Amino acid sequence: MAEPAPRIVKCPACGKDVSWKPESKWRPFCSERCRNIDLGAWATESYRVPASAPPDPTAE
């Protein structure tokens, strides 16, 4: 029985195709550079989760 082909995903940083397999050292990224770019975005708080304003405790 043939081994199934590895799943191909897009690098979250640059969009390049990446094979999803154990040998892909930087998965889901295509390279260390793309991984570090993403890590830097987290470190500088460039990524944010949208939130609504908390309710006004004085409003009734």
N, C-alpha and C positions, 0 to 999 in steps of 0.2 A: 504494500500500500504506500503510495507516494505521500510525502510530507506536505501539508497544505502550505501554500504561499504565504509569506508574512503579510500582515496587515500593513497598509500604507496610510500614514497620517500626515497632516500638514504641520510643519514647524509653527508653533504659535507666534514666533517672533518675525519670521521672514516669509513663511508660506511654502517653503521648499518641501518636497516629498521626503518622508523619513520612514524607513522600514521599522515596524514595531517588533523587534526581536531582541533577545538578550545581548547580542553583539553590538547593538546600537548604543554606544556608551552614553550619549547625551539625551536619549529619548525623553520626552517627546520633542526635544529640540534637535536641530541638525548638527549643531556644533557647540563647543564650549562658549564661543562668542555670543551666540544667540541666547544661551542659558544665562550668561552674565548680564546681558542687556535686560532680560526679564527680571532677574534678581535685583538689578539696580533700580528698576521701575518700582518694585515692591519697597525697597529700602528708602527711596525718596518719596514714598507715598503717592506715586503717580496713579496707582490703581485705587479706586475708591468704590465703595458699595453705596448706591443711592439710598437715602433714608428720608422718611417724612419727618417733619418737625414734631417734637413731642407735644402732647395736648397742653393747652393753656390751663393751668390749675385755677386761675381766677375766673375763667369763663364757666358759665353754668348752662 
